[in-house]
Amino acid sequence: MKVEQISVFLENRTGRLSDVTKTLEQNDINIRALSLADTSDFGILRLIVSDNEKAKNSLKEAGFTVGRTTVVPVEVQDHPGGLHKILEILSASGINVEYMYAFVQQSGQNAVLIFRFDRTDQAIELLQNNDVKVLRGEELYYI
């Protein structure tokens, strides 16, 4: 139910993002989901990849600062109000969404969102108890 995400800290300059994707390509690592947030000086690239350990090691060898975080992939009904239903469940129980981003599927009736919660285990239990599908890593990596 929990998935490991890799965070790569990047200087905010031309070509740095391309350096990351080149490193991943050269090591046959597939990007399954990503989010990029920036400030004027640096960015944080959040990635879910096909091989976390290999990605982490190859990026570190290429000179990047890499961190790991636990996130939760959640299947959301792809219609108006689908996300609101989930956020309402979490909010009513006092669980904070620290950040989230979307995962694009090739087909299907639902969207997948990647969540970072302040109380991950409680969020997973709450969502499952409310019939919200929380995906396993294997489901996410190979959709």
Backbone torsions as a table, in degrees:
resi	resn	phi	psi	omega
1	MET	NA	-32.7	175.3
2	LYS	-93.1	147.4	-179.6
3	VAL	-128.2	142.7	177.3
4	GLU	-85.2	132.3	177.1
5	GLN	-114.5	142.8	176.0
6	ILE	-102.7	133.7	175.7
7	SER	-112.6	128.5	-179.7
8	VAL	-115.9	126.6	179.8
9	PHE	-92.3	125.4	-173.7
10	LEU	-123.1	139.4	169.3
11	GLU	-67.3	142.1	-179.1
12	ASN	-83.4	79.9	178.6
13	ARG	-147.8	157.0	-175.8
14	THR	-55.3	132.5	173.3
15	GLY	90.0	-11.9	-175.7
16	ARG	-67.7	-40.7	177.2
17	LEU	-64.6	-40.3	177.1
18	SER	-61.6	-34.6	177.0
19	ASP	-62.4	-38.3	178.6
20	VAL	-65.4	-50.2	-176.7
21	THR	-65.8	-32.3	176.2
22	LYS	-64.7	-44.4	179.4
23	THR	-60.9	-43.7	179.4
24	LEU	-65.5	-43.0	178.8
25	GLU	-60.6	-45.9	-178.3
26	GLN	-62.7	-22.7	-179.4
27	ASN	-106.0	14.8	175.7
28	ASP	55.9	45.4	180.0
29	ILE	-110.3	125.4	-178.4
30	ASN	-94.0	134.4	175.3
31	ILE	-85.9	125.3	179.9
32	ARG	-99.2	-32.2	177.5
33	ALA	-155.8	153.6	177.9
34	LEU	-155.8	158.3	174.7
35	SER	-146.1	139.6	177.8
36	LEU	-127.5	122.6	176.0
37	ALA	-121.1	144.5	-176.9
38	ASP	-138.6	161.8	168.5
39	THR	-122.6	-171.9	-179.7
40	SER	-69.5	-24.5	-175.4
41	ASP	-105.8	-30.1	-176.4
42	PHE	-150.7	167.0	176.8
43	GLY	-129.7	160.5	173.0
44	ILE	-120.3	116.8	177.3
45	LEU	-98.8	116.6	178.9
46	ARG	-102.2	129.1	-173.7
47	LEU	-131.9	141.2	164.0
48	ILE	-114.0	123.1	-171.9
49	VAL	-126.8	169.1	-176.8
50	SER	-72.1	-23.0	-179.2
51	ASP	-146.2	95.6	-174.9
52	ASN	-60.6	-48.4	-175.4
53	GLU	-63.6	-45.4	179.4
54	LYS	-64.2	-41.0	179.0
55	ALA	-63.5	-48.2	-179.1
56	LYS	-58.3	-48.5	-177.9
57	ASN	-65.4	-44.0	-178.0
58	SER	-68.0	-37.0	178.1
59	LEU	-69.0	-39.7	176.9
60	LYS	-63.3	-42.1	178.5
61	GLU	-62.3	-29.4	179.1
62	ALA	-84.7	3.4	174.0
63	GLY	95.3	10.8	179.7
64	PHE	-90.2	150.6	171.6
65	THR	-89.4	123.4	-173.2
66	VAL	-125.9	135.5	174.8
67	GLY	-123.1	169.5	178.2
68	ARG	-125.9	143.3	179.3
69	THR	-142.3	149.5	174.4
70	THR	-94.1	129.7	177.2
71	VAL	-129.2	171.9	-176.1
72	VAL	-128.6	118.6	175.2
73	PRO	-84.3	129.0	-175.8
74	VAL	-126.8	131.8	176.1
75	GLU	-82.5	128.6	-175.4
76	VAL	-121.4	134.9	176.9
77	GLN	-60.6	129.9	-174.8
78	ASP	-89.9	72.0	175.0
79	HIS	-156.9	165.1	-179.1
80	PRO	-54.1	129.3	179.2
81	GLY	93.9	-8.3	-179.0
82	GLY	-59.8	-48.7	178.3
83	LEU	-68.8	-40.3	-179.6
84	HIS	-57.2	-41.0	-180.0
85	LYS	-56.9	-45.6	-178.3
86	ILE	-68.9	-44.5	-179.7
87	LEU	-65.0	-34.5	177.5
88	GLU	-65.0	-42.3	177.8
89	ILE	-60.2	-47.3	-178.5
90	LEU	-65.5	-46.8	-178.6
91	SER	-60.5	-41.6	-179.5
92	ALA	-62.7	-23.2	179.1
93	SER	-102.7	7.5	176.4
94	GLY	75.4	20.7	179.1
95	ILE	-93.5	127.1	-177.7
96	ASN	-93.4	136.5	171.3
97	VAL	-90.8	112.8	-179.4
98	GLU	-74.9	-40.4	171.0
99	TYR	-165.2	167.0	178.0
100	MET	-156.5	158.8	173.4
101	TYR	-154.7	163.7	-173.9
102	ALA	-92.4	153.4	174.2
103	PHE	-118.2	128.6	-176.5
104	VAL	-93.8	125.4	175.8
105	GLN	-94.4	155.7	177.3
106	GLN	-76.4	-28.4	178.0
107	SER	-156.2	168.8	176.8
108	GLY	128.4	165.4	-177.3
109	GLN	-93.8	-12.6	-175.5
110	ASN	-119.2	157.3	172.4
111	ALA	-96.3	161.8	174.2
112	VAL	-121.5	128.3	176.6
113	LEU	-115.2	143.9	177.5
114	ILE	-101.6	123.7	-177.3
115	PHE	-115.8	144.1	166.5
116	ARG	-115.5	119.6	-177.6
117	PHE	-109.3	158.2	174.1
118	ASP	-77.1	-24.6	177.0
119	ARG	-132.7	84.1	-170.9
120	THR	-60.6	-51.8	-176.7
121	ASP	-61.6	-41.8	179.3
122	GLN	-66.3	-37.7	179.2
123	ALA	-64.2	-44.4	178.9
124	ILE	-60.2	-48.9	-179.5
125	GLU	-60.5	-44.9	-179.5
126	LEU	-61.8	-46.0	-179.2
127	LEU	-63.4	-45.3	179.7
128	GLN	-63.0	-39.3	178.6
129	ASN	-67.2	-16.5	178.0
130	ASN	-107.8	24.0	175.5
131	ASP	59.8	33.0	173.9
132	VAL	-99.3	129.2	-177.2
133	LYS	-78.8	119.2	173.9
134	VAL	-102.0	124.4	-174.0
135	LEU	-83.0	151.0	171.4
136	ARG	-85.5	158.5	-179.8
137	GLY	-54.8	-42.1	-178.1
138	GLU	-61.1	-35.2	179.0
139	GLU	-68.3	-37.1	-177.7
140	LEU	-74.8	-44.0	-175.1
141	TYR	-66.5	-27.0	-172.9
142	TYR	-119.8	16.4	176.6
143	ILE	-66.3	NA	NA
